[in-house]
Amino acid sequence: MSLAEELAAKLNKLPRLGPSKPRMKNRLREIRESLGLTQEDVGEALGIRNGQISKWERGEGISLFTAFEFARFYDLKVEEIWSVEDVPS
């Protein structure tokens, strides 16, 4: 059996996730509010426009660099702020 065939056989044995697509979920708003901060407070501290904070709290396009900036700001691990959830297609 070739290496490609071995890999294909191993991949076929992996459990299927079903018809879903992964989505990033975040706790940015929850964390900010628990600390009594406004979007303006966070934006000012990080040098980010207020509209961007709102967008990211809704889960819209955030860069990896910015994710780490938030984690550093809140003194948390990235994994404590973001998680992946499966959304049915």
N, CA, C and O atoms as CSV, one atom per row, in Angstrom:
chain,resi,resn,atom,element,x,y,z
A,1,MET,N,N,0.863,-1.176,0.000
A,1,MET,CA,C,0.000,0.000,0.000
A,1,MET,C,C,0.907,1.236,0.000
A,1,MET,O,O,1.874,1.307,0.759
A,2,SER,N,N,0.584,2.199,-0.854
A,2,SER,CA,C,1.385,3.419,-0.937
A,2,SER,C,C,1.091,4.321,0.263
A,2,SER,O,O,0.102,4.130,0.971
A,3,LEU,N,N,1.959,5.299,0.475
A,3,LEU,CA,C,1.777,6.244,1.567
A,3,LEU,C,C,0.453,6.997,1.399
A,3,LEU,O,O,-0.271,7.202,2.374
A,4,ALA,N,N,0.138,7.401,0.184
A,4,ALA,CA,C,-1.117,8.119,-0.077
A,4,ALA,C,C,-2.320,7.251,0.265
A,4,ALA,O,O,-3.301,7.743,0.823
A,5,GLU,N,N,-2.252,5.974,-0.062
A,5,GLU,CA,C,-3.362,5.061,0.247
A,5,GLU,C,C,-3.491,4.857,1.751
A,5,GLU,O,O,-4.603,4.778,2.273
A,6,GLU,N,N,-2.365,4.772,2.448
A,6,GLU,CA,C,-2.390,4.622,3.906
A,6,GLU,C,C,-3.037,5.846,4.550
A,6,GLU,O,O,-3.878,5.721,5.440
A,7,LEU,N,N,-2.635,7.027,4.089
A,7,LEU,CA,C,-3.214,8.254,4.639
A,7,LEU,C,C,-4.704,8.340,4.355
A,7,LEU,O,O,-5.481,8.719,5.232
A,8,ALA,N,N,-5.107,7.997,3.154
A,8,ALA,CA,C,-6.525,8.015,2.793
A,8,ALA,C,C,-7.318,7.059,3.675
A,8,ALA,O,O,-8.426,7.381,4.105
A,9,ALA,N,N,-6.759,5.892,3.943
A,9,ALA,CA,C,-7.432,4.908,4.789
A,9,ALA,C,C,-7.588,5.448,6.209
A,9,ALA,O,O,-8.637,5.277,6.830
A,10,LYS,N,N,-6.543,6.099,6.721
A,10,LYS,CA,C,-6.611,6.676,8.072
A,10,LYS,C,C,-7.630,7.803,8.133
A,10,LYS,O,O,-8.388,7.906,9.098
A,11,LEU,N,N,-7.652,8.646,7.112
A,11,LEU,CA,C,-8.616,9.748,7.083
A,11,LEU,C,C,-10.046,9.243,7.035
A,11,LEU,O,O,-10.934,9.834,7.650
A,12,ASN,N,N,-10.275,8.172,6.323
A,12,ASN,CA,C,-11.622,7.605,6.222
A,12,ASN,C,C,-12.110,7.035,7.542
A,12,ASN,O,O,-13.315,6.876,7.737
A,13,LYS,N,N,-11.188,6.724,8.458
A,13,LYS,CA,C,-11.573,6.176,9.760
A,13,LYS,C,C,-11.918,7.270,10.776
A,13,LYS,O,O,-12.491,6.984,11.827
A,14,LEU,N,N,-11.567,8.522,10.462
A,14,LEU,CA,C,-11.857,9.615,11.389
A,14,LEU,C,C,-13.357,9.869,11.445
A,14,LEU,O,O,-14.047,9.724,10.437
A,15,PRO,N,N,-13.873,10.250,12.623
A,15,PRO,CA,C,-15.313,10.532,12.721
A,15,PRO,C,C,-15.689,11.751,11.881
A,15,PRO,O,O,-14.941,12.725,11.799
A,16,ARG,N,N,-16.839,11.675,11.274
A,16,ARG,CA,C,-17.341,12.781,10.456
A,16,ARG,C,C,-18.074,13.765,11.356
A,16,ARG,O,O,-18.807,13.378,12.266
A,17,LEU,N,N,-17.859,15.047,11.078
A,17,LEU,CA,C,-18.497,16.082,11.875
A,17,LEU,C,C,-19.912,16.382,11.414
A,17,LEU,O,O,-20.652,17.079,12.108
A,18,GLY,N,N,-20.293,15.879,10.277
A,18,GLY,CA,C,-21.634,16.122,9.783
A,18,GLY,C,C,-21.702,17.402,8.985
A,18,GLY,O,O,-20.698,18.091,8.802
A,19,PRO,N,N,-22.883,17.713,8.515
A,19,PRO,CA,C,-23.043,18.898,7.673
A,19,PRO,C,C,-23.096,20.170,8.518
A,19,PRO,O,O,-24.171,20.708,8.782
A,20,SER,N,N,-21.954,20.628,8.926
A,20,SER,CA,C,-21.894,21.860,9.704
A,20,SER,C,C,-20.651,22.630,9.303
A,20,SER,O,O,-19.729,22.087,8.695
A,21,LYS,N,N,-20.645,23.899,9.654
A,21,LYS,CA,C,-19.454,24.691,9.403
A,21,LYS,C,C,-19.037,25.339,10.720
A,21,LYS,O,O,-19.884,25.829,11.467
A,22,PRO,N,N,-17.746,25.341,11.003
A,22,PRO,CA,C,-17.297,25.915,12.262
A,22,PRO,C,C,-17.433,27.437,12.269
A,22,PRO,O,O,-17.299,28.086,11.232
A,23,ARG,N,N,-17.697,27.989,13.433
A,23,ARG,CA,C,-17.823,29.432,13.598
A,23,ARG,C,C,-17.093,29.835,14.868
A,23,ARG,O,O,-17.194,29.167,15.897
A,24,MET,N,N,-16.369,30.920,14.783
A,24,MET,CA,C,-15.686,31.423,15.972
A,24,MET,C,C,-16.697,32.154,16.856
A,24,MET,O,O,-17.477,32.980,16.383
A,25,LYS,N,N,-16.664,31.836,18.119
A,25,LYS,CA,C,-17.527,32.486,19.103
A,25,LYS,C,C,-16.606,33.192,20.087
A,25,LYS,O,O,-15.555,32.659,20.442
A,26,ASN,N,N,-16.987,34.382,20.530
A,26,ASN,CA,C,-16.132,35.075,21.491
A,26,ASN,C,C,-16.918,35.581,22.685
A,26,ASN,O,O,-18.145,35.670,22.664
A,27,ARG,N,N,-16.166,35.911,23.728
A,27,ARG,CA,C,-16.740,36.418,24.975
A,27,ARG,C,C,-16.339,37.876,25.212
A,27,ARG,O,O,-16.352,38.348,26.349
A,28,LEU,N,N,-15.982,38.592,24.134
A,28,LEU,CA,C,-15.480,39.952,24.292
A,28,LEU,C,C,-16.456,40.857,25.037
A,28,LEU,O,O,-16.063,41.557,25.969
A,29,ARG,N,N,-17.704,40.848,24.639
A,29,ARG,CA,C,-18.691,41.720,25.291
A,29,ARG,C,C,-18.896,41.306,26.747
A,29,ARG,O,O,-18.921,42.150,27.642
A,30,GLU,N,N,-19.041,40.012,26.973
A,30,GLU,CA,C,-19.241,39.503,28.334
A,30,GLU,C,C,-18.096,39.929,29.252
A,30,GLU,O,O,-18.334,40.385,30.371
A,31,ILE,N,N,-16.869,39.783,28.789
A,31,ILE,CA,C,-15.693,40.132,29.597
A,31,ILE,C,C,-15.649,41.636,29.839
A,31,ILE,O,O,-15.441,42.086,30.966
A,32,ARG,N,N,-15.846,42.410,28.773
A,32,ARG,CA,C,-15.813,43.868,28.906
A,32,ARG,C,C,-16.847,44.359,29.916
A,32,ARG,O,O,-16.540,45.170,30.790
A,33,GLU,N,N,-18.072,43.857,29.784
A,33,GLU,CA,C,-19.139,44.292,30.691
A,33,GLU,C,C,-18.885,43.843,32.126
A,33,GLU,O,O,-19.212,44.566,33.067
A,34,SER,N,N,-18.303,42.654,32.304
A,34,SER,CA,C,-18.030,42.167,33.661
A,34,SER,C,C,-17.000,43.043,34.369
A,34,SER,O,O,-16.955,43.086,35.598
A,35,LEU,N,N,-16.183,43.733,33.601
A,35,LEU,CA,C,-15.176,44.633,34.169
A,35,LEU,C,C,-15.681,46.067,34.271
A,35,LEU,O,O,-14.956,46.962,34.704
A,36,GLY,N,N,-16.933,46.276,33.868
A,36,GLY,CA,C,-17.522,47.613,33.945
A,36,GLY,C,C,-16.954,48.586,32.928
A,36,GLY,O,O,-16.963,49.797,33.149
A,37,LEU,N,N,-16.457,48.062,31.811
A,37,LEU,CA,C,-15.870,48.904,30.776
A,37,LEU,C,C,-16.860,49.127,29.643
A,37,LEU,O,O,-17.712,48.283,29.367
A,38,THR,N,N,-16.734,50.272,28.994
A,38,THR,CA,C,-17.528,50.546,27.804
A,38,THR,C,C,-16.684,50.208,26.569
A,38,THR,O,O,-15.473,50.006,26.666
A,39,GLN,N,N,-17.334,50.151,25.432
A,39,GLN,CA,C,-16.590,49.956,24.186
A,39,GLN,C,C,-15.609,51.104,23.979
A,39,GLN,O,O,-14.509,50.904,23.464
A,40,GLU,N,N,-16.012,52.299,24.379
A,40,GLU,CA,C,-15.135,53.463,24.253
A,40,GLU,C,C,-13.884,53.289,25.107
A,40,GLU,O,O,-12.783,53.613,24.663
A,41,ASP,N,N,-14.043,52.777,26.341
A,41,ASP,CA,C,-12.900,52.546,27.224
A,41,ASP,C,C,-11.891,51.600,26.583
A,41,ASP,O,O,-10.689,51.865,26.568
A,42,VAL,N,N,-12.408,50.487,26.052
A,42,VAL,CA,C,-11.541,49.473,25.443
A,42,VAL,C,C,-10.886,50.027,24.188
A,42,VAL,O,O,-9.688,49.840,23.973
A,43,GLY,N,N,-11.666,50.706,23.365
A,43,GLY,CA,C,-11.132,51.283,22.142
A,43,GLY,C,C,-10.029,52.284,22.420
A,43,GLY,O,O,-9.001,52.291,21.741
A,44,GLU,N,N,-10.242,53.132,23.420
A,44,GLU,CA,C,-9.227,54.125,23.779
A,44,GLU,C,C,-7.952,53.445,24.283
A,44,GLU,O,O,-6.848,53.842,23.908
A,45,ALA,N,N,-8.098,52.435,25.122
A,45,ALA,CA,C,-6.940,51.732,25.678
A,45,ALA,C,C,-6.131,51.003,24.601
A,45,ALA,O,O,-4.906,50.923,24.680
A,46,LEU,N,N,-6.833,50.474,23.597
A,46,LEU,CA,C,-6.156,49.714,22.549
A,46,LEU,C,C,-5.894,50.522,21.286
A,46,LEU,O,O,-5.280,50.022,20.344
A,47,GLY,N,N,-6.357,51.771,21.260
A,47,GLY,CA,C,-6.164,52.599,20.070
A,47,GLY,C,C,-7.000,52.126,18.891
A,47,GLY,O,O,-6.544,52.149,17.748
A,48,ILE,N,N,-8.226,51.697,19.174
A,48,ILE,CA,C,-9.121,51.131,18.160
A,48,ILE,C,C,-10.411,51.949,18.128
A,48,ILE,O,O,-10.918,52.360,19.172
A,49,ARG,N,N,-10.937,52.181,16.929
A,49,ARG,CA,C,-12.208,52.899,16.793
A,49,ARG,C,C,-13.342,52.107,17.446
A,49,ARG,O,O,-13.348,50.876,17.415
A,50,ASN,N,N,-14.283,52.813,18.028
A,50,ASN,CA,C,-15.415,52.215,18.718
A,50,ASN,C,C,-16.212,51.274,17.823
A,50,ASN,O,O,-16.629,50.211,18.284
A,51,GLY,N,N,-16.433,51.623,16.578
A,51,GLY,CA,C,-17.199,50.776,15.665
A,51,GLY,C,C,-16.554,49.414,15.472
A,51,GLY,O,O,-17.251,48.415,15.294
A,52,GLN,N,N,-15.239,49.367,15.505
A,52,GLN,CA,C,-14.525,48.099,15.361
A,52,GLN,C,C,-14.793,47.191,16.557
A,52,GLN,O,O,-14.987,45.987,16.389
A,53,ILE,N,N,-14.806,47.751,17.751
A,53,ILE,CA,C,-15.056,46.948,18.955
A,53,ILE,C,C,-16.417,46.269,18.829
A,53,ILE,O,O,-16.546,45.070,19.079
A,54,SER,N,N,-17.420,47.033,18.444
A,54,SER,CA,C,-18.771,46.491,18.280
A,54,SER,C,C,-18.785,45.362,17.254
A,54,SER,O,O,-19.395,44.316,17.475
A,55,LYS,N,N,-18.112,45.585,16.140
A,55,LYS,CA,C,-18.050,44.585,15.070
A,55,LYS,C,C,-17.421,43.287,15.594
A,55,LYS,O,O,-17.945,42.200,15.351
A,56,TRP,N,N,-16.316,43.402,16.301
A,56,TRP,CA,C,-15.618,42.207,16.798
A,56,TRP,C,C,-16.421,41.497,17.887
A,56,TRP,O,O,-16.396,40.270,17.976
A,57,GLU,N,N,-17.128,42.262,18.712
A,57,GLU,CA,C,-17.969,41.637,19.736
A,57,GLU,C,C,-19.092,40.819,19.096
A,57,GLU,O,O,-19.557,39.844,19.687
A,58,ARG,N,N,-19.527,41.202,17.909
A,58,ARG,CA,C,-20.549,40.444,17.190
A,58,ARG,C,C,-19.958,39.257,16.429
A,58,ARG,O,O,-20.687,38.505,15.783
A,59,GLY,N,N,-18.653,39.094,16.504
A,59,GLY,CA,C,-18.004,37.950,15.872
A,59,GLY,C,C,-17.606,38.165,14.429
A,59,GLY,O,O,-17.368,37.204,13.696
A,60,GLU,N,N,-17.531,39.410,14.018
A,60,GLU,CA,C,-17.159,39.710,12.639
A,60,GLU,C,C,-15.652,39.932,12.527
A,60,GLU,O,O,-15.062,40.647,13.336
A,61,GLY,N,N,-15.048,39.328,11.539
A,61,GLY,CA,C,-13.644,39.393,11.164
A,61,GLY,C,C,-12.655,40.094,12.062
A,61,GLY,O,O,-12.548,41.320,12.029
A,62,ILE,N,N,-11.943,39.354,12.847
A,62,ILE,CA,C,-10.887,39.899,13.691
A,62,ILE,C,C,-9.576,39.203,13.324
A,62,ILE,O,O,-9.546,37.995,13.090
A,63,SER,N,N,-8.508,39.973,13.277
A,63,SER,CA,C,-7.213,39.385,12.934
A,63,SER,C,C,-6.635,38.640,14.138
A,63,SER,O,O,-6.995,38.908,15.284
A,64,LEU,N,N,-5.760,37.727,13.861
A,64,LEU,CA,C,-5.093,36.982,14.928
A,64,LEU,C,C,-4.306,37.927,15.823
A,64,LEU,O,O,-4.299,37.769,17.044
A,65,PHE,N,N,-3.646,38.905,15.223
A,65,PHE,CA,C,-2.881,39.891,15.993
A,65,PHE,C,C,-3.790,40.613,16.985
A,65,PHE,O,O,-3.444,40.755,18.158
A,66,THR,N,N,-4.947,41.068,16.517
A,66,THR,CA,C,-5.883,41.794,17.379
A,66,THR,C,C,-6.429,40.885,18.470
A,66,THR,O,O,-6.638,41.332,19.598
A,67,ALA,N,N,-6.662,39.625,18.154
A,67,ALA,CA,C,-7.125,38.671,19.165
A,67,ALA,C,C,-6.114,38.583,20.307
A,67,ALA,O,O,-6.493,38.553,21.477
A,68,PHE,N,N,-4.843,38.543,19.964
A,68,PHE,CA,C,-3.814,38.495,21.004
A,68,PHE,C,C,-3.731,39.806,21.774
A,68,PHE,O,O,-3.440,39.803,22.970
A,69,GLU,N,N,-3.983,40.928,21.099
A,69,GLU,CA,C,-4.005,42.216,21.791
A,69,GLU,C,C,-5.109,42.244,22.850
A,69,GLU,O,O,-4.896,42.715,23.967
A,70,PHE,N,N,-6.294,41.732,22.487
A,70,PHE,CA,C,-7.388,41.653,23.453
A,70,PHE,C,C,-7.011,40.744,24.621
A,70,PHE,O,O,-7.241,41.089,25.780
A,71,ALA,N,N,-6.438,39.595,24.318
A,71,ALA,CA,C,-6.053,38.659,25.376
A,71,ALA,C,C,-5.057,39.316,26.331
A,71,ALA,O,O,-5.177,39.174,27.548
A,72,ARG,N,N,-4.093,40.020,25.795
A,72,ARG,CA,C,-3.106,40.700,26.637
A,72,ARG,C,C,-3.782,41.796,27.472
A,72,ARG,O,O,-3.494,41.944,28.660
A,73,PHE,N,N,-4.676,42.555,26.845
A,73,PHE,CA,C,-5.375,43.636,27.543
A,73,PHE,C,C,-6.185,43.108,28.722
A,73,PHE,O,O,-6.166,43.687,29.808
A,74,TYR,N,N,-6.898,42.000,28.500
A,74,TYR,CA,C,-7.735,41.425,29.556
A,74,TYR,C,C,-6.977,40.450,30.448
A,74,TYR,O,O,-7.552,39.899,31.386
A,75,ASP,N,N,-5.699,40.229,30.170
A,75,ASP,CA,C,-4.861,39.300,30.918
A,75,ASP,C,C,-5.469,37.893,30.926
A,75,ASP,O,O,-5.564,37.243,31.967
A,76,LEU,N,N,-5.872,37.451,29.750
A,76,LEU,CA,C,-6.456,36.131,29.553
A,76,LEU,C,C,-5.750,35.423,28.406
A,76,LEU,O,O,-5.039,36.051,27.622
A,77,LYS,N,N,-5.946,34.126,28.314
A,77,LYS,CA,C,-5.461,33.371,27.161
A,77,LYS,C,C,-6.476,33.542,26.035
A,77,LYS,O,O,-7.669,33.717,26.285
A,78,VAL,N,N,-5.999,33.491,24.805
A,78,VAL,CA,C,-6.895,33.606,23.650
A,78,VAL,C,C,-8.023,32.582,23.758
A,78,VAL,O,O,-9.172,32.877,23.429
A,79,GLU,N,N,-7.686,31.372,24.224
A,79,GLU,CA,C,-8.680,30.303,24.334
A,79,GLU,C,C,-9.764,30.605,25.366
A,79,GLU,O,O,-10.838,30.006,25.330
A,80,GLU,N,N,-9.488,31.531,26.285
A,80,GLU,CA,C,-10.482,31.914,27.278
A,80,GLU,C,C,-11.472,32.935,26.715
A,80,GLU,O,O,-12.520,33.189,27.308
A,81,ILE,N,N,-11.129,33.511,25.576
A,81,ILE,CA,C,-12.000,34.513,24.948
A,81,ILE,C,C,-12.717,33.920,23.730
A,81,ILE,O,O,-13.905,34.168,23.529
A,82,TRP,N,N,-11.996,33.139,22.919
A,82,TRP,CA,C,-12.556,32.598,21.696
A,82,TRP,C,C,-12.691,31.086,21.766
A,82,TRP,O,O,-11.877,30.402,22.386
A,83,SER,N,N,-13.727,30.579,21.121
A,83,SER,CA,C,-13.916,29.141,20.975
A,83,SER,C,C,-14.551,28.895,19.613
A,83,SER,O,O,-15.061,29.812,18.968
A,84,VAL,N,N,-14.508,27.659,19.201
A,84,VAL,CA,C,-15.098,27.265,17.913
A,84,VAL,C,C,-16.338,26.449,18.193
A,84,VAL,O,O,-16.312,25.526,19.007
A,85,GLU,N,N,-17.424,26.788,17.522
A,85,GLU,CA,C,-18.650,26.004,17.650
A,85,GLU,C,C,-19.112,25.616,16.262
A,85,GLU,O,O,-18.921,26.361,15.301
A,86,ASP,N,N,-19.717,24.455,16.163
A,86,ASP,CA,C,-20.252,23.983,14.893
A,86,ASP,C,C,-21.654,24.532,14.703
A,86,ASP,O,O,-22.492,24.456,15.601
A,87,VAL,N,N,-21.897,25.083,13.534
A,87,VAL,CA,C,-23.205,25.629,13.195
A,87,VAL,C,C,-23.751,24.769,12.052
A,87,VAL,O,O,-23.100,24.648,11.015
A,88,PRO,N,N,-24.935,24.170,12.224
A,88,PRO,CA,C,-25.504,23.359,11.134
A,88,PRO,C,C,-25.607,24.153,9.840
A,88,PRO,O,O,-25.987,25.324,9.844
A,89,SER,N,N,-25.263,23.504,8.739
A,89,SER,CA,C,-25.338,24.187,7.427
A,89,SER,C,C,-26.764,24.268,6.946
A,89,SER,O,O,-27.023,24.805,5.869
